[in-house]
């Protein structure tokens, strides 16, 4: 299996892809991109890690919830946008592997077994992977926003790409 690429994807504004707009096509181009960005590697993906700009912690955290709920962390949108569903499973084994890898590499990390997926995860992935059939982990940013820390995290996660783990930054 080839090493999977990493992606940085936009997720628009709140639930923007699932609303009526004037002009009607304002979000269409971004939605097309999100639906197809992983097409070349789709069959090789065994799990997904999404690092969301909407989750910052003092130490890195990864979701370990086997059935993450959705966090509707947007406000003032139409009622139907708070009923969107993306029932992807978590992956506790991968969450623990990530935590161990980071801790051994000098980056403090813990598994959060309660947290669900914020809109930086479920909104773009609802377009990219609507079947929600790939185990997904969300990872926080370090609240210091240190470039060196985040580059080290990338180096420590890189070997997972050879195991079919797609790494996505969402913002």
BELCORWO-V746226 format. One record per residue. N is the residue number from 1. RES is the residue in three letters. PHI is phi in radians with two decimals (none if undefined). PSI is psi in degrees with one decimal (none if undefined). Layout:
BEGIN
n=N res=RES phi=PHI psi=PSI
n=N res=RES phi=PHI psi=PSI
END
This chain:
BEGIN
n=1 res=UNK phi=none psi=132.3
n=2 res=UNK phi=-1.25 psi=157.3
n=3 res=UNK phi=-1.17 psi=130.4
n=4 res=UNK phi=-1.29 psi=149.7
n=5 res=UNK phi=-1.32 psi=174.0
n=6 res=UNK phi=-1.97 psi=154.9
n=7 res=UNK phi=-2.34 psi=147.6
n=8 res=UNK phi=-1.93 psi=125.1
n=9 res=UNK phi=-2.12 psi=147.5
n=10 res=UNK phi=-1.43 psi=155.9
n=11 res=UNK phi=-2.20 psi=13.1
n=12 res=UNK phi=1.21 psi=-159.0
n=13 res=UNK phi=-1.88 psi=110.3
n=14 res=UNK phi=0.93 psi=-134.1
n=15 res=UNK phi=-1.62 psi=38.5
n=16 res=UNK phi=-0.93 psi=-31.6
n=17 res=UNK phi=-1.31 psi=-11.7
n=18 res=UNK phi=-2.03 psi=32.0
n=19 res=UNK phi=-2.34 psi=163.6
n=20 res=UNK phi=-1.54 psi=135.4
n=21 res=UNK phi=-2.28 psi=158.7
n=22 res=UNK phi=-2.30 psi=110.7
n=23 res=UNK phi=-1.26 psi=153.4
n=24 res=UNK phi=-1.03 psi=-35.0
n=25 res=UNK phi=-1.70 psi=18.3
n=26 res=UNK phi=-1.02 psi=-34.5
n=27 res=UNK phi=-1.86 psi=5.2
n=28 res=UNK phi=-1.08 psi=-42.3
n=29 res=UNK phi=-1.12 psi=-44.4
n=30 res=UNK phi=-1.15 psi=-38.7
n=31 res=UNK phi=-1.10 psi=-41.0
n=32 res=UNK phi=-1.05 psi=-43.8
n=33 res=UNK phi=-1.06 psi=-47.5
n=34 res=UNK phi=-1.12 psi=-33.6
n=35 res=UNK phi=-1.22 psi=-20.7
n=36 res=UNK phi=-2.16 psi=-5.2
n=37 res=UNK phi=-1.01 psi=-29.6
n=38 res=UNK phi=-1.79 psi=11.0
n=39 res=UNK phi=-0.96 psi=-39.4
n=40 res=UNK phi=-1.20 psi=-19.6
n=41 res=UNK phi=-2.14 psi=2.1
n=42 res=UNK phi=-0.84 psi=-42.6
n=43 res=UNK phi=-1.27 psi=-15.5
n=44 res=UNK phi=-1.67 psi=-6.2
n=45 res=UNK phi=-1.41 psi=122.7
n=46 res=UNK phi=-1.82 psi=-25.6
n=47 res=UNK phi=-2.78 psi=162.1
n=48 res=UNK phi=-2.25 psi=136.9
n=49 res=UNK phi=-1.98 psi=127.0
n=50 res=UNK phi=-2.03 psi=122.7
n=51 res=UNK phi=-1.73 psi=109.6
n=52 res=UNK phi=-1.75 psi=135.7
n=53 res=UNK phi=-1.17 psi=-6.3
n=54 res=UNK phi=-1.72 psi=12.2
n=55 res=UNK phi=-2.44 psi=110.7
n=56 res=UNK phi=-2.12 psi=138.4
n=57 res=UNK phi=-2.41 psi=159.9
n=58 res=UNK phi=-1.12 psi=-37.3
n=59 res=UNK phi=-2.11 psi=152.3
n=60 res=UNK phi=-1.05 psi=138.1
n=61 res=UNK phi=-2.24 psi=148.7
n=62 res=UNK phi=-2.23 psi=145.7
n=63 res=UNK phi=-1.29 psi=133.2
n=64 res=UNK phi=-2.10 psi=11.9
n=65 res=UNK phi=-1.30 psi=124.4
n=66 res=UNK phi=-1.20 psi=-24.5
n=67 res=UNK phi=-2.32 psi=72.1
n=68 res=UNK phi=-1.10 psi=134.3
n=69 res=UNK phi=-1.43 psi=165.7
n=70 res=UNK phi=-1.59 psi=138.9
n=71 res=UNK phi=-1.81 psi=109.6
n=72 res=UNK phi=-1.46 psi=75.0
n=73 res=UNK phi=-1.56 psi=46.5
n=74 res=UNK phi=-2.36 psi=159.7
n=75 res=UNK phi=-2.41 psi=145.1
n=76 res=UNK phi=1.46 psi=17.1
n=77 res=UNK phi=-1.72 psi=167.5
n=78 res=UNK phi=-1.04 psi=148.3
n=79 res=UNK phi=-0.92 psi=-37.1
n=80 res=UNK phi=-1.11 psi=-21.7
n=81 res=UNK phi=-1.32 psi=-11.3
n=82 res=UNK phi=-1.67 psi=6.8
n=83 res=UNK phi=-2.00 psi=3.7
n=84 res=UNK phi=-1.03 psi=146.2
n=85 res=UNK phi=-2.22 psi=140.1
n=86 res=UNK phi=-2.60 psi=87.4
n=87 res=UNK phi=-1.50 psi=41.5
n=88 res=UNK phi=-1.09 psi=145.7
n=89 res=UNK phi=-1.42 psi=154.1
n=90 res=UNK phi=-1.47 psi=-170.5
n=91 res=UNK phi=-2.65 psi=93.2
n=92 res=UNK phi=-1.09 psi=-35.2
n=93 res=UNK phi=-1.10 psi=-46.7
n=94 res=UNK phi=-1.15 psi=-40.4
n=95 res=UNK phi=-1.02 psi=-44.4
n=96 res=UNK phi=-1.20 psi=-36.0
n=97 res=UNK phi=-1.10 psi=-44.2
n=98 res=UNK phi=-1.09 psi=-47.6
n=99 res=UNK phi=-1.04 psi=-46.0
n=100 res=UNK phi=-1.08 psi=-46.4
n=101 res=UNK phi=-1.02 psi=-45.7
n=102 res=UNK phi=-1.20 psi=-45.4
n=103 res=UNK phi=-1.05 psi=-43.1
n=104 res=UNK phi=-1.14 psi=-26.3
n=105 res=UNK phi=-1.57 psi=7.3
n=106 res=UNK phi=1.58 psi=9.5
n=107 res=UNK phi=-1.93 psi=116.8
n=108 res=UNK phi=-1.10 psi=129.0
n=109 res=UNK phi=-2.57 psi=144.4
n=110 res=UNK phi=-2.40 psi=154.0
n=111 res=UNK phi=-1.59 psi=129.2
n=112 res=UNK phi=-1.80 psi=108.9
n=113 res=UNK phi=-1.50 psi=-0.8
n=114 res=UNK phi=-1.85 psi=-35.8
n=115 res=UNK phi=-1.10 psi=144.9
n=116 res=UNK phi=-1.78 psi=-159.2
n=117 res=UNK phi=-1.74 psi=127.2
n=118 res=UNK phi=-1.44 psi=176.1
n=119 res=UNK phi=-1.17 psi=-16.7
n=120 res=UNK phi=-1.20 psi=-14.8
n=121 res=UNK phi=-1.80 psi=-60.7
n=122 res=UNK phi=-1.29 psi=-28.4
n=123 res=UNK phi=-1.17 psi=-54.3
n=124 res=UNK phi=-1.20 psi=-33.8
n=125 res=UNK phi=-1.34 psi=-21.2
n=126 res=UNK phi=-1.10 psi=-31.8
n=127 res=UNK phi=-1.42 psi=-45.2
n=128 res=UNK phi=-1.28 psi=-39.0
n=129 res=UNK phi=-2.36 psi=66.8
n=130 res=UNK phi=-1.08 psi=-22.0
n=131 res=UNK phi=-1.25 psi=-17.5
n=132 res=UNK phi=0.93 psi=38.7
n=133 res=UNK phi=-1.86 psi=14.2
n=134 res=UNK phi=-2.03 psi=123.0
n=135 res=UNK phi=-0.95 psi=136.9
n=136 res=UNK phi=-2.30 psi=139.2
n=137 res=UNK phi=-2.10 psi=137.9
n=138 res=UNK phi=-1.82 psi=141.5
n=139 res=UNK phi=-2.16 psi=141.1
n=140 res=UNK phi=-1.44 psi=164.9
n=141 res=UNK phi=-1.53 psi=159.2
n=142 res=UNK phi=-1.42 psi=131.0
n=143 res=UNK phi=-1.11 psi=-15.7
n=144 res=UNK phi=-1.25 psi=-20.1
n=145 res=UNK phi=0.99 psi=26.9
n=146 res=UNK phi=-1.12 psi=122.2
n=147 res=UNK phi=-1.03 psi=-39.7
n=148 res=UNK phi=-1.09 psi=-42.5
n=149 res=UNK phi=-1.08 psi=-46.0
n=150 res=UNK phi=-1.25 psi=-33.0
n=151 res=UNK phi=-1.16 psi=-39.2
n=152 res=UNK phi=-1.13 psi=-39.0
n=153 res=UNK phi=-1.03 psi=-45.4
n=154 res=UNK phi=-1.03 psi=-42.9
n=155 res=UNK phi=-1.11 psi=-39.5
n=156 res=UNK phi=-1.26 psi=-30.1
n=157 res=UNK phi=-1.46 psi=-20.2
n=158 res=UNK phi=-0.86 psi=-43.3
n=159 res=UNK phi=-1.06 psi=-23.7
n=160 res=UNK phi=-1.13 psi=-26.0
n=161 res=UNK phi=-1.09 psi=-28.6
n=162 res=UNK phi=-1.35 psi=-9.6
n=163 res=UNK phi=-1.84 psi=13.9
n=164 res=UNK phi=1.52 psi=18.7
n=165 res=UNK phi=-1.70 psi=119.8
n=166 res=UNK phi=-1.53 psi=125.2
n=167 res=UNK phi=-1.86 psi=124.8
n=168 res=UNK phi=-2.20 psi=132.6
n=169 res=UNK phi=-1.71 psi=134.0
n=170 res=UNK phi=-2.19 psi=126.7
n=171 res=UNK phi=-2.81 psi=none
END
